[in-house]
Amino acid sequence: MSAKLSKKLKDKYEAIHQDVETHLEGLLHSKPINYWDYIQTDALLNLQVQRTVFPDEKVFIMYHQISELLFKMILSEIEQVAKSTSLDTHVFTDKIMRVSRYFDVLTSSFSIMKDGMDVEQYNKFRTTLTPASGFQSAQYRKIEFASTELINLIDNRFRKTIDRNSSYEHAFEHLYWQAAGKDYNTGKKTYTLTAFEERYKEEFIRFTKFYQTNNLWSKFKGLPSDAQTNKDLIKAMRHYDFTVNIKWVMAHYNTANHYLNIGGETAEATGGSEWVKYMHPKYQKRIFFPDLWTEQEIAAWGTNI
């Protein structure tokens, strides 16, 4: 070992009041790392627990597990922006394009679901999934909270009656995805929504308290005025907004329609939601960065696809 490397190791461990000799001695007893240990392959490949005997249920499970891993990657990138105290347009643009590429993967991957599962098998094993629903993905809800201000996630029907001074509890009850767990006309909650809130509501509140002022939209508006006119950054943010709130949503919508439109009639989702009104962007017009779009673009949101 070179004297320079030895000093760096000594300095590293002294900084945390540790004896470098003890740590070096530990290396004598440690095993070499293998790919399967590092990736935890055995644990990962044993997470697919089916509820039925249909082979395509395993495709369904693994697809959603992969999606959740990608959501975790997205949240990691957004967190770096949220906690940065010295953002510049280059770093901001790079991070936005990273999360866009993750969503590009998610969008294109819907063909695995749409064309990679037998419709008859799906419509049999899906009955065992009730009352679970895809809207119960807590990580995706966190991505939304971390991307924009809460006001932009309010159900479009109530957006004009809620402002930034409304209590979080009141705003939470009117988030757009609540429509996936309520009777669209009466507002009565389903078991699916109630269980989701019992599991995650307090966690969401803690999460949102930080991201309400540190989300991507707020961080952008906190940049110097010249940075807010940077063409590359604006292009990247518009790409992200369109990718998440139109392309990915419509890929999800078209896949759901493929399996749930039976004989010309729309079947109810496993969670009991009116999924068309909840999912289609033309109804909710969820837009992360509204000031980056023209009035005409917002009016036509989700219709020209």
DAMO-V476108 format. One record per residue. N is the residue number from 0. RES is the residue in one letter. SS is DSSP state (h for helix, s for strand, l for the rest). OMEGA is omega in radians with two decimals (none if undefined). D_CENTER is the distance of its C-alpha to the mean C-alpha in Angstrom with 1 decimal. Layout:
n->N res->RES ss->SS omega->OMEGA d_center->D_CENTER
n->N res->RES ss->SS omega->OMEGA d_center->D_CENTER
//
This chain:
n->0 res->M ss->l omega->-3.14 d_center->45.3
n->1 res->S ss->l omega->3.14 d_center->46.0
n->2 res->A ss->h omega->-3.13 d_center->47.1
n->3 res->K ss->h omega->3.13 d_center->44.3
n->4 res->L ss->h omega->3.13 d_center->41.5
n->5 res->S ss->h omega->3.13 d_center->43.4
n->6 res->K ss->h omega->3.13 d_center->43.4
n->7 res->K ss->h omega->3.11 d_center->39.7
n->8 res->L ss->h omega->3.13 d_center->39.0
n->9 res->K ss->h omega->3.13 d_center->41.6
n->10 res->D ss->h omega->-3.14 d_center->40.1
n->11 res->K ss->h omega->-3.06 d_center->36.5
n->12 res->Y ss->h omega->3.07 d_center->37.7
n->13 res->E ss->h omega->3.14 d_center->40.2
n->14 res->A ss->l omega->3.11 d_center->37.5
n->15 res->I ss->l omega->3.06 d_center->36.1
n->16 res->H ss->l omega->3.12 d_center->39.6
n->17 res->Q ss->l omega->3.12 d_center->39.5
n->18 res->D ss->l omega->-3.09 d_center->42.3
n->19 res->V ss->h omega->-3.14 d_center->41.5
n->20 res->E ss->h omega->3.13 d_center->44.2
n->21 res->T ss->h omega->-3.13 d_center->42.6
n->22 res->H ss->h omega->3.11 d_center->39.3
n->23 res->L ss->h omega->3.10 d_center->41.2
n->24 res->E ss->h omega->3.12 d_center->43.2
n->25 res->G ss->h omega->3.12 d_center->40.1
n->26 res->L ss->h omega->3.13 d_center->39.3
n->27 res->L ss->l omega->-3.03 d_center->42.5
n->28 res->H ss->l omega->-3.09 d_center->41.2
n->29 res->S ss->l omega->3.12 d_center->37.6
n->30 res->K ss->l omega->3.02 d_center->36.7
n->31 res->P ss->l omega->-3.13 d_center->35.4
n->32 res->I ss->l omega->3.05 d_center->31.7
n->33 res->N ss->l omega->3.12 d_center->30.9
n->34 res->Y ss->h omega->-3.03 d_center->27.9
n->35 res->W ss->h omega->3.07 d_center->27.4
n->36 res->D ss->h omega->-3.10 d_center->27.7
n->37 res->Y ss->h omega->-3.13 d_center->25.3
n->38 res->I ss->h omega->-3.07 d_center->22.5
n->39 res->Q ss->l omega->-3.05 d_center->23.5
n->40 res->T ss->h omega->-3.09 d_center->24.0
n->41 res->D ss->h omega->3.12 d_center->26.0
n->42 res->A ss->h omega->-3.11 d_center->23.5
n->43 res->L ss->h omega->-3.06 d_center->20.6
n->44 res->L ss->l omega->3.10 d_center->22.8
n->45 res->N ss->l omega->-3.14 d_center->23.9
n->46 res->L ss->l omega->-3.07 d_center->20.7
n->47 res->Q ss->l omega->-3.09 d_center->21.1
n->48 res->V ss->l omega->-3.09 d_center->23.1
n->49 res->Q ss->l omega->3.06 d_center->24.2
n->50 res->R ss->l omega->-3.14 d_center->25.5
n->51 res->T ss->l omega->-3.14 d_center->27.7
n->52 res->V ss->l omega->-3.07 d_center->30.0
n->53 res->F ss->l omega->-3.10 d_center->28.3
n->54 res->P ss->l omega->-3.07 d_center->27.3
n->55 res->D ss->h omega->3.03 d_center->24.4
n->56 res->E ss->h omega->3.12 d_center->22.6
n->57 res->K ss->h omega->3.05 d_center->22.1
n->58 res->V ss->h omega->-3.12 d_center->20.4
n->59 res->F ss->h omega->-3.13 d_center->18.0
n->60 res->I ss->h omega->-3.08 d_center->17.3
n->61 res->M ss->h omega->3.12 d_center->16.8
n->62 res->Y ss->h omega->-3.11 d_center->14.6
n->63 res->H ss->h omega->3.07 d_center->12.0
n->64 res->Q ss->h omega->3.08 d_center->12.7
n->65 res->I ss->h omega->3.12 d_center->12.2
n->66 res->S ss->h omega->-3.13 d_center->8.8
n->67 res->E ss->h omega->3.08 d_center->7.9
n->68 res->L ss->h omega->3.08 d_center->9.8
n->69 res->L ss->h omega->3.06 d_center->8.1
n->70 res->F ss->h omega->3.14 d_center->4.7
n->71 res->K ss->h omega->3.08 d_center->7.6
n->72 res->M ss->h omega->3.13 d_center->9.3
n->73 res->I ss->h omega->-3.14 d_center->7.0
n->74 res->L ss->h omega->3.10 d_center->7.2
n->75 res->S ss->h omega->3.13 d_center->10.8
n->76 res->E ss->h omega->-3.13 d_center->11.5
n->77 res->I ss->h omega->3.14 d_center->10.5
n->78 res->E ss->h omega->3.14 d_center->12.5
n->79 res->Q ss->h omega->3.07 d_center->15.4
n->80 res->V ss->h omega->-3.07 d_center->15.6
n->81 res->A ss->h omega->-3.06 d_center->15.4
n->82 res->K ss->l omega->3.14 d_center->18.2
n->83 res->S ss->l omega->3.10 d_center->20.3
n->84 res->T ss->l omega->-3.11 d_center->23.6
n->85 res->S ss->l omega->-3.13 d_center->24.9
n->86 res->L ss->l omega->2.94 d_center->22.5
n->87 res->D ss->l omega->-3.04 d_center->24.2
n->88 res->T ss->h omega->-3.13 d_center->23.2
n->89 res->H ss->h omega->-3.13 d_center->23.3
n->90 res->V ss->h omega->-3.14 d_center->20.8
n->91 res->F ss->h omega->-3.13 d_center->18.5
n->92 res->T ss->h omega->-3.13 d_center->18.8
n->93 res->D ss->h omega->-3.12 d_center->18.3
n->94 res->K ss->h omega->3.13 d_center->15.0
n->95 res->I ss->h omega->-3.14 d_center->13.7
n->96 res->M ss->h omega->3.06 d_center->15.0
n->97 res->R ss->h omega->-3.11 d_center->13.5
n->98 res->V ss->h omega->3.06 d_center->9.9
n->99 res->S ss->h omega->3.13 d_center->11.4
n->100 res->R ss->h omega->3.07 d_center->13.0
n->101 res->Y ss->h omega->3.12 d_center->10.1
n->102 res->F ss->h omega->3.02 d_center->8.9
n->103 res->D ss->h omega->3.09 d_center->12.7
n->104 res->V ss->h omega->3.13 d_center->12.8
n->105 res->L ss->h omega->-3.12 d_center->10.3
n->106 res->T ss->h omega->-3.11 d_center->12.4
n->107 res->S ss->h omega->-3.08 d_center->15.6
n->108 res->S ss->l omega->3.13 d_center->14.9
n->109 res->F ss->h omega->3.07 d_center->15.1
n->110 res->S ss->h omega->3.07 d_center->18.9
n->111 res->I ss->h omega->3.13 d_center->18.9
n->112 res->M ss->h omega->-3.01 d_center->18.2
n->113 res->K ss->h omega->-3.06 d_center->20.2
n->114 res->D ss->h omega->-3.03 d_center->23.2
n->115 res->G ss->h omega->3.08 d_center->22.9
n->116 res->M ss->l omega->3.09 d_center->23.5
n->117 res->D ss->l omega->-3.08 d_center->26.7
n->118 res->V ss->h omega->-3.12 d_center->26.4
n->119 res->E ss->h omega->3.10 d_center->29.1
n->120 res->Q ss->h omega->-3.11 d_center->27.6
n->121 res->Y ss->h omega->-3.07 d_center->24.2
n->122 res->N ss->h omega->3.00 d_center->26.0
n->123 res->K ss->h omega->-3.08 d_center->27.9
n->124 res->F ss->h omega->-3.13 d_center->25.4
n->125 res->R ss->h omega->-3.13 d_center->22.8
n->126 res->T ss->h omega->3.11 d_center->25.3
n->127 res->T ss->h omega->-3.12 d_center->24.9
n->128 res->L ss->l omega->3.12 d_center->21.2
n->129 res->T ss->l omega->0.18 d_center->22.2
n->130 res->P ss->l omega->3.13 d_center->21.0
n->131 res->A ss->l omega->-3.12 d_center->17.5
n->132 res->S ss->l omega->3.13 d_center->14.9
n->133 res->G ss->h omega->3.13 d_center->11.5
n->134 res->F ss->h omega->3.11 d_center->10.7
n->135 res->Q ss->h omega->3.06 d_center->11.1
n->136 res->S ss->l omega->-3.10 d_center->7.8
n->137 res->A ss->h omega->-3.13 d_center->7.8
n->138 res->Q ss->h omega->3.12 d_center->5.0
n->139 res->Y ss->h omega->3.08 d_center->2.7
n->140 res->R ss->h omega->3.11 d_center->5.9
n->141 res->K ss->h omega->3.08 d_center->6.2
n->142 res->I ss->h omega->3.11 d_center->4.1
n->143 res->E ss->h omega->3.12 d_center->6.5
n->144 res->F ss->h omega->-3.08 d_center->9.2
n->145 res->A ss->h omega->-3.08 d_center->9.2
n->146 res->S ss->h omega->-3.01 d_center->9.5
n->147 res->T ss->l omega->3.09 d_center->12.4
n->148 res->E ss->l omega->-3.04 d_center->15.2
n->149 res->L ss->h omega->-3.10 d_center->15.1
n->150 res->I ss->h omega->-3.11 d_center->17.8
n->151 res->N ss->h omega->3.12 d_center->15.7
n->152 res->L ss->h omega->3.13 d_center->13.5
n->153 res->I ss->s omega->3.05 d_center->16.8
n->154 res->D ss->l omega->-3.05 d_center->18.1
n->155 res->N ss->l omega->-3.14 d_center->20.2
n->156 res->R ss->l omega->-3.02 d_center->23.2
n->157 res->F ss->l omega->-3.00 d_center->23.3
n->158 res->R ss->h omega->-3.10 d_center->22.0
n->159 res->K ss->h omega->-3.10 d_center->25.6
n->160 res->T ss->h omega->-3.12 d_center->26.6
n->161 res->I ss->l omega->3.08 d_center->24.1
n->162 res->D ss->l omega->-3.06 d_center->24.1
n->163 res->R ss->l omega->3.13 d_center->23.0
n->164 res->N ss->l omega->3.11 d_center->25.8
n->165 res->S ss->l omega->3.13 d_center->24.7
n->166 res->S ss->l omega->3.12 d_center->23.9
n->167 res->Y ss->h omega->-3.13 d_center->20.5
n->168 res->E ss->h omega->-3.13 d_center->21.6
n->169 res->H ss->h omega->-3.14 d_center->22.8
n->170 res->A ss->h omega->-3.12 d_center->19.7
n->171 res->F ss->h omega->-3.13 d_center->17.5
n->172 res->E ss->l omega->-3.10 d_center->19.8
n->173 res->H ss->l omega->3.04 d_center->19.2
n->174 res->L ss->s omega->-3.00 d_center->15.4
n->175 res->Y ss->h omega->-3.07 d_center->14.9
n->176 res->W ss->h omega->3.01 d_center->13.1
n->177 res->Q ss->h omega->3.12 d_center->16.1
n->178 res->A ss->h omega->3.12 d_center->17.9
n->179 res->A ss->h omega->-3.10 d_center->16.4
n->180 res->G ss->h omega->3.11 d_center->18.2
n->181 res->K ss->s omega->2.94 d_center->21.4
n->182 res->D ss->l omega->-3.00 d_center->24.4
n->183 res->Y ss->l omega->-3.10 d_center->23.9
n->184 res->N ss->l omega->-3.07 d_center->27.5
n->185 res->T ss->l omega->-3.12 d_center->28.3
n->186 res->G ss->l omega->3.14 d_center->25.1
n->187 res->K ss->l omega->-3.08 d_center->25.9
n->188 res->K ss->s omega->3.04 d_center->23.0
n->189 res->T ss->l omega->3.05 d_center->22.6
n->190 res->Y ss->h omega->-3.12 d_center->22.6
n->191 res->T ss->h omega->3.13 d_center->19.0
n->192 res->L ss->h omega->-3.13 d_center->17.8
n->193 res->T ss->h omega->3.14 d_center->20.5
n->194 res->A ss->h omega->3.12 d_center->19.5
n->195 res->F ss->h omega->3.14 d_center->15.8
n->196 res->E ss->h omega->3.12 d_center->17.1
n->197 res->E ss->h omega->-3.11 d_center->19.7
n->198 res->R ss->h omega->-2.93 d_center->17.3
n->199 res->Y ss->h omega->-2.99 d_center->14.6
n->200 res->K ss->h omega->-3.14 d_center->16.2
n->201 res->E ss->h omega->3.11 d_center->18.0
n->202 res->E ss->h omega->3.10 d_center->15.2
n->203 res->F ss->h omega->-3.13 d_center->13.2
n->204 res->I ss->h omega->3.10 d_center->16.4
n->205 res->R ss->h omega->-3.11 d_center->16.9
n->206 res->F ss->h omega->-3.06 d_center->13.6
n->207 res->T ss->h omega->3.12 d_center->14.1
n->208 res->K ss->h omega->3.09 d_center->17.7
n->209 res->F ss->h omega->-3.02 d_center->16.8
n->210 res->Y ss->h omega->3.11 d_center->14.1
n->211 res->Q ss->h omega->3.10 d_center->16.2
n->212 res->T ss->h omega->-3.11 d_center->18.4
n->213 res->N ss->h omega->3.09 d_center->16.4
n->214 res->N ss->l omega->-3.08 d_center->13.4
n->215 res->L ss->h omega->-3.11 d_center->13.5
n->216 res->W ss->h omega->3.12 d_center->15.7
n->217 res->S ss->h omega->3.12 d_center->18.0
n->218 res->K ss->h omega->3.10 d_center->18.4
n->219 res->F ss->h omega->-3.10 d_center->19.4
n->220 res->K ss->h omega->3.09 d_center->21.8
n->221 res->G ss->l omega->3.11 d_center->23.3
n->222 res->L ss->l omega->3.03 d_center->24.3
n->223 res->P ss->l omega->-3.05 d_center->28.0
n->224 res->S ss->l omega->-3.14 d_center->29.0
n->225 res->D ss->l omega->3.12 d_center->29.9
n->226 res->A ss->h omega->-3.13 d_center->26.4
n->227 res->Q ss->h omega->3.08 d_center->24.9
n->228 res->T ss->h omega->3.14 d_center->27.0
n->229 res->N ss->l omega->-3.03 d_center->26.1
n->230 res->K ss->h omega->-3.12 d_center->25.7
n->231 res->D ss->h omega->-3.14 d_center->23.5
n->232 res->L ss->h omega->3.12 d_center->21.0
n->233 res->I ss->h omega->3.11 d_center->21.1
n->234 res->K ss->h omega->-3.14 d_center->20.8
n->235 res->A ss->h omega->-3.12 d_center->17.7
n->236 res->M ss->h omega->3.08 d_center->16.0
n->237 res->R ss->h omega->3.11 d_center->17.2
n->238 res->H ss->h omega->3.13 d_center->16.0
n->239 res->Y ss->h omega->-3.14 d_center->12.4
n->240 res->D ss->h omega->-3.13 d_center->12.7
n->241 res->F ss->h omega->-3.11 d_center->14.5
n->242 res->T ss->h omega->-3.09 d_center->12.3
n->243 res->V ss->h omega->-2.94 d_center->9.1
n->244 res->N ss->h omega->3.03 d_center->11.2
n->245 res->I ss->h omega->-3.04 d_center->14.0
n->246 res->K ss->h omega->-3.09 d_center->14.1
n->247 res->W ss->h omega->3.14 d_center->11.0
n->248 res->V ss->h omega->-3.12 d_center->11.5
n->249 res->M ss->h omega->3.06 d_center->15.2
n->250 res->A ss->h omega->3.09 d_center->14.9
n->251 res->H ss->h omega->-3.13 d_center->13.3
n->252 res->Y ss->h omega->-3.10 d_center->16.0
n->253 res->N ss->h omega->3.09 d_center->18.7
n->254 res->T ss->h omega->3.10 d_center->18.0
n->255 res->A ss->h omega->-3.12 d_center->18.1
n->256 res->N ss->h omega->3.13 d_center->21.2
n->257 res->H ss->h omega->-3.06 d_center->22.8
n->258 res->Y ss->h omega->-3.02 d_center->22.8
n->259 res->L ss->h omega->3.06 d_center->23.2
n->260 res->N ss->s omega->-3.02 d_center->25.8
n->261 res->I ss->s omega->3.13 d_center->28.9
n->262 res->G ss->l omega->3.13 d_center->32.3
n->263 res->G ss->l omega->3.12 d_center->31.1
n->264 res->E ss->s omega->-3.11 d_center->29.7
n->265 res->T ss->s omega->3.13 d_center->26.1
n->266 res->A ss->l omega->3.11 d_center->25.4
n->267 res->E ss->l omega->3.09 d_center->23.5
n->268 res->A ss->l omega->-3.08 d_center->20.1
n->269 res->T ss->l omega->3.12 d_center->20.2
n->270 res->G ss->l omega->3.12 d_center->19.0
n->271 res->G ss->l omega->-3.05 d_center->21.7
n->272 res->S ss->l omega->2.93 d_center->19.6
n->273 res->E ss->l omega->-2.90 d_center->20.9
n->274 res->W ss->h omega->3.13 d_center->18.0
n->275 res->V ss->h omega->-3.13 d_center->19.5
n->276 res->K ss->h omega->3.12 d_center->19.7
n->277 res->Y ss->h omega->-2.95 d_center->16.2
n->278 res->M ss->h omega->-3.01 d_center->14.5
n->279 res->H ss->l omega->-3.07 d_center->16.9
n->280 res->P ss->h omega->-3.12 d_center->16.2
n->281 res->K ss->h omega->3.12 d_center->19.9
n->282 res->Y ss->h omega->-3.04 d_center->20.0
n->283 res->Q ss->h omega->-3.11 d_center->17.3
n->284 res->K ss->l omega->3.09 d_center->17.4
n->285 res->R ss->l omega->-3.07 d_center->14.1
n->286 res->I ss->l omega->-3.09 d_center->14.5
n->287 res->F ss->l omega->-3.01 d_center->13.0
n->288 res->F ss->l omega->-2.96 d_center->16.3
n->289 res->P ss->h omega->-3.09 d_center->19.0
n->290 res->D ss->h omega->3.14 d_center->22.0
n->291 res->L ss->h omega->-3.12 d_center->21.2
n->292 res->W ss->l omega->3.11 d_center->22.0
n->293 res->T ss->l omega->3.10 d_center->25.5
n->294 res->E ss->h omega->3.14 d_center->26.5
n->295 res->Q ss->h omega->3.14 d_center->27.3
n->296 res->E ss->h omega->3.14 d_center->23.8
n->297 res->I ss->h omega->3.13 d_center->22.2
n->298 res->A ss->h omega->-3.09 d_center->24.9
n->299 res->A ss->l omega->-3.04 d_center->24.1
n->300 res->W ss->l omega->3.07 d_center->20.3
n->301 res->G ss->l omega->-3.10 d_center->19.3
n->302 res->T ss->l omega->-3.09 d_center->22.9
n->303 res->N ss->l omega->-3.10 d_center->24.0
n->304 res->I ss->l omega->none d_center->22.1
//
